[in-house]
Amino acid sequence: MRSGRAKVLHELGGQPLIRYPLATLAGLHPERVALVVGHQSDAVRDAALRAELADLRLVLQSEQRGTGHAVACAREAFADFDGDVLILYGDVRSSAARRWRPYSIRIVARTRTSRS
């Protein structure tokens, strides 16, 4: 995209892209969500807060150095968390976000049964 606007703020169907994965996550009823923000973090935060997730934690990635770095930035938000972690991109289209739910539940179920 050739734009000065953060990718997750571009609209699809009248909604910023970030709203689609957050809406999907809301349907999974997560205990905690960490959203890593960087470019235009205030605007991304405002769009994300409208998703009304119970425990949404915003994490600043001051330098955008890739997905692995973003995950490392979010590590502290999960320091006291004992559960499964699902890492998602914030700029996916609506139809892809809707497909996560069944796969996410299977991944979590497999992880939990393998711990027993």
Buried (B, 14 or more C-beta within 10 A) or exposed (E): EEEEEBBBBEEBEEEBBBBBBBBBBBEEEBEBBBBBBBBBBEBBBEBBEEBEBEEBBBBEBEEEEEEEBBBEBBEEBBEEEEEBBBEBBBBBEBEEBEEBEEEBEEEBEEEEEEEE
